[in-house]
Amino acid sequence: MIHELTPIPNLSKFQRFLFVGPHPDDVEIGCGGLAYHLAKQGKQVFFLIATDGGCGSSNANQGIPELVEIRKNEAQSAATLLQANELFFLDFPDGGNYDVNIMSEKMAKVILQINPDVIFMPDSNLPSEIHPDHIQVAKAAQKAKLIAQFPLMAKRNFVEISNPSAFRPRVLAYYFTHRPNTIIDLSLDEVERKMMAIHAHESQFPSRESFDMLLGYLSLRGNHYKKDPKSASSEAYFVLDEIHQHYFPEINLR
């Protein structure tokens, strides 16, 4: 009965989507198929990358400023392939020290600017996650969602209230999650475009073997979760409506 009263949101009913990535390739890996699927339908799709990607190399002689520029260009190419409307960079130091509260303020400003219905982010509660950027960016995005919902919270966090109508509840959707409640089946075209967008991040795949290993994992995960056996693959998300975002332990008891 409780789940009939509080159903999981149907993502296809919304029009504006913000995908938050800790690093320049995370959105493509976690959500690339869905992002392209939505864009093909004429939905508004926005990408926000929180860190500069400057530590994404195992080469100790790699210059960080040079790598930052490379990764920004790769991210732009990938976003174009997935038909994103706009790409935002916050430029916090990849793998470095930064204030999560300041990150939340900057994210909230973007949220209020583009006014998305749904915000995607990594699952900060993934038991196997150890990368601090994934954990901290997700926590910053969660706080940013609240700042962009409550005007008085915005004031307290030094976010200007220039458009009061933009303050409203929003759906949250987590990727890289171990507790999915929403499966999106993908067509062959969507899977191929996702792979192209991932491959656009050439600096992250120094060998063909590393790229093939990632594709193999994504293929296994996609086949494991897909609802329609005839679909090419799938992506899995943990989706929360406003009512689910506080004190709702029954969310996945279905």
matplotlib code that plots the C-alpha trace (Angstrom):
import matplotlib.pyplot as plt

x = [0.0, 2.7, 4.4, 1.1, 0.8, 4.4, 5.5, 9.0, 9.1, 8.9, 11.9, 10.3, 7.7, 10.2, 11.7, 14.9, 17.8, 21.1, 23.9, 26.6, 29.9, 32.9, 35.3, 35.1, 34.2, 31.8, 28.6, 29.3, 30.2, 27.3, 24.5, 25.6, 22.9, 20.1, 21.5, 21.5, 18.1, 16.6, 18.3, 16.9, 13.4, 13.9, 14.5, 16.8, 20.1, 22.8, 26.2, 28.1, 31.6, 32.8, 36.5, 39.1, 40.3, 43.9, 44.9, 43.5, 46.9, 49.4, 52.2, 54.1, 55.7, 52.3, 51.7, 48.5, 47.5, 48.0, 45.9, 43.1, 42.9, 43.0, 40.2, 38.0, 38.3, 37.5, 34.5, 33.2, 33.5, 31.7, 28.9, 28.5, 28.2, 25.4, 23.7, 23.9, 22.5, 25.2, 28.3, 29.4, 32.8, 33.3, 37.1, 37.6, 41.0, 40.7, 41.9, 42.8, 41.6, 38.4, 35.5, 32.4, 30.2, 31.6, 31.1, 27.5, 27.0, 28.4, 26.3, 23.2, 23.7, 23.8, 20.7, 18.8, 20.1, 19.0, 16.1, 16.2, 13.4, 15.8, 19.4, 21.7, 24.8, 26.9, 25.6, 27.7, 26.6, 28.0, 29.8, 32.8, 33.4, 36.7, 37.4, 36.9, 35.8, 32.9, 31.8, 32.2, 30.7, 27.6, 27.3, 27.8, 25.1, 22.6, 23.1, 23.0, 19.6, 18.3, 19.8, 18.0, 14.8, 14.6, 15.2, 16.2, 18.8, 20.1, 20.5, 22.3, 24.7, 25.4, 23.4, 21.5, 17.8, 17.4, 14.6, 12.3, 10.2, 13.3, 13.2, 11.3, 11.6, 13.4, 13.8, 17.2, 18.6, 21.8, 24.1, 27.1, 24.6, 24.2, 20.5, 18.7, 14.9, 14.8, 16.1, 16.4, 16.7, 18.8, 18.7, 21.8, 22.1, 22.1, 24.7, 27.0, 26.7, 27.5, 30.6, 31.7, 31.3, 33.4, 36.0, 36.2, 38.0, 41.2, 43.5, 41.9, 42.5, 46.3, 45.8, 43.1, 43.0, 41.9, 39.1, 37.9, 37.9, 35.6, 33.3, 33.2, 32.1, 29.5, 28.2, 27.9, 26.2, 23.8, 22.8, 22.3, 19.7, 17.8, 14.1, 13.5, 15.7, 15.6, 17.1, 20.8, 21.7, 20.5, 21.5, 20.4, 19.5, 18.3, 15.5, 13.9, 10.9, 10.7, 8.7, 11.3, 14.3, 13.7, 12.9, 11.7, 13.5, 10.9, 12.0, 13.3, 11.1, 8.9]
y = [0.0, 2.5, 2.1, 2.6, 6.0, 6.9, 5.5, 5.8, 8.7, 7.9, 9.7, 9.9, 12.3, 15.1, 17.6, 19.0, 16.9, 17.7, 15.1, 15.8, 14.1, 14.2, 13.8, 14.5, 10.9, 9.8, 10.9, 9.1, 5.9, 6.0, 7.7, 8.1, 5.9, 7.6, 11.1, 10.4, 8.6, 11.8, 14.2, 12.2, 12.7, 16.5, 16.7, 19.4, 17.7, 19.4, 18.2, 19.5, 18.4, 19.2, 18.7, 19.5, 16.0, 17.0, 13.8, 11.4, 10.0, 7.4, 9.3, 11.2, 13.5, 14.6, 18.3, 18.9, 22.1, 20.4, 17.4, 19.6, 21.2, 17.8, 16.5, 19.6, 19.2, 15.4, 16.2, 18.7, 16.2, 13.6, 16.0, 16.9, 13.2, 12.8, 15.9, 17.7, 21.2, 22.7, 21.6, 23.3, 23.0, 23.9, 23.3, 22.0, 20.2, 16.5, 14.5, 17.6, 19.7, 21.7, 22.9, 20.8, 23.6, 26.0, 23.3, 23.0, 26.8, 26.7, 23.7, 25.4, 28.4, 26.2, 24.3, 27.6, 28.8, 25.8, 24.7, 20.9, 18.6, 15.7, 15.7, 12.8, 12.1, 9.2, 7.2, 8.4, 5.3, 2.8, 0.4, -0.2, 3.5, 4.9, 7.8, 11.0, 13.0, 10.6, 10.7, 14.4, 15.5, 13.5, 15.0, 18.5, 17.8, 16.6, 19.8, 21.9, 20.4, 21.6, 25.0, 25.3, 24.3, 26.5, 30.3, 30.8, 28.0, 29.8, 33.0, 31.2, 29.6, 32.9, 32.0, 34.9, 34.7, 36.3, 34.0, 32.9, 30.6, 28.4, 27.3, 24.0, 20.3, 18.0, 14.3, 12.8, 9.9, 8.1, 6.2, 4.0, 2.5, -0.9, -0.4, 0.3, 0.8, 2.0, 0.2, 2.0, -0.4, 0.9, 0.5, -0.5, 3.0, 4.4, 1.8, 2.6, 6.4, 5.8, 3.8, 6.6, 9.2, 7.1, 6.6, 10.4, 10.5, 9.1, 10.3, 7.8, 4.8, 4.5, 1.0, -0.8, -3.4, -0.8, 0.4, -3.1, -4.0, -1.2, -2.0, -5.7, -4.7, -2.3, -5.0, -7.5, -5.0, -3.9, -7.4, -8.3, -5.5, -5.2, -5.7, -6.6, -9.4, -7.9, -4.6, -4.1, -3.2, -1.2, 1.3, 1.1, 4.0, 4.7, 7.3, 9.3, 11.6, 14.5, 12.4, 9.7, 11.9, 12.1, 9.3, 6.7, 3.4, 1.5, 2.9, -0.4, -2.8, -3.8]
z = [0.0, 0.9, -2.5, -4.3, -2.5, -3.2, -6.6, -8.0, -10.5, -14.2, -15.6, -19.1, -17.8, -17.1, -19.5, -18.0, -16.6, -15.0, -14.9, -12.3, -12.7, -10.3, -13.3, -17.0, -17.9, -15.1, -16.7, -19.9, -18.1, -15.7, -17.7, -21.3, -22.8, -20.9, -21.6, -25.3, -25.1, -23.5, -25.9, -28.9, -27.5, -27.4, -23.6, -22.2, -21.1, -19.1, -17.8, -14.8, -14.1, -10.6, -10.8, -13.4, -14.1, -13.5, -11.8, -14.3, -15.4, -14.0, -15.7, -13.0, -15.6, -17.0, -16.5, -14.6, -16.4, -19.8, -18.7, -17.5, -20.9, -22.6, -20.4, -20.9, -24.7, -24.4, -22.2, -24.7, -27.5, -25.5, -24.5, -28.2, -29.1, -26.5, -27.7, -24.4, -24.4, -22.2, -20.3, -17.0, -15.4, -11.8, -11.9, -8.3, -8.0, -9.0, -6.0, -4.1, -1.2, -1.6, 0.5, -0.2, 1.0, -1.5, -4.2, -3.1, -3.5, -7.0, -7.9, -6.5, -8.7, -11.8, -10.7, -10.2, -13.6, -15.7, -13.4, -14.0, -13.0, -12.2, -10.9, -11.5, -9.3, -8.1, -5.2, -2.2, -0.2, -2.6, -0.2, -2.5, -3.4, -2.0, -4.4, -2.3, -5.3, -6.0, -2.4, -1.8, -5.1, -4.5, -1.0, -2.5, -5.1, -2.5, -0.4, -3.6, -4.4, -1.0, -1.4, -4.7, -3.1, 0.0, -0.5, 3.2, 2.9, -0.2, 1.8, 4.5, 2.0, 0.1, -3.0, -4.6, -5.0, -8.4, -9.6, -6.8, -9.0, -9.6, -6.0, -6.0, -5.1, -7.6, -8.3, -7.4, -9.4, -8.4, -10.9, -9.9, -7.5, -5.8, -5.0, -8.3, -8.4, -12.0, -15.1, -18.4, -21.4, -24.2, -28.0, -30.0, -31.3, -27.7, -26.6, -29.5, -28.9, -25.3, -26.2, -28.6, -25.9, -23.4, -26.1, -26.6, -23.3, -25.0, -22.2, -19.8, -21.9, -22.5, -24.0, -26.0, -23.2, -20.6, -22.8, -23.6, -19.9, -19.1, -22.0, -20.9, -17.4, -18.7, -21.0, -18.2, -15.9, -18.7, -19.6, -15.9, -15.3, -18.6, -18.5, -22.1, -23.3, -26.8, -25.7, -26.4, -22.8, -19.8, -17.2, -13.5, -11.2, -7.7, -8.1, -5.4, -5.6, -3.1, -0.6, -0.6, 0.2, 3.9, 6.4, 3.9, 4.6, 2.6, -0.7, -2.1, -0.2, -3.2]

ax = plt.figure().add_subplot(projection="3d")
ax.plot(x, y, z, "-o")
ax.set_aspect("equal")
plt.show()
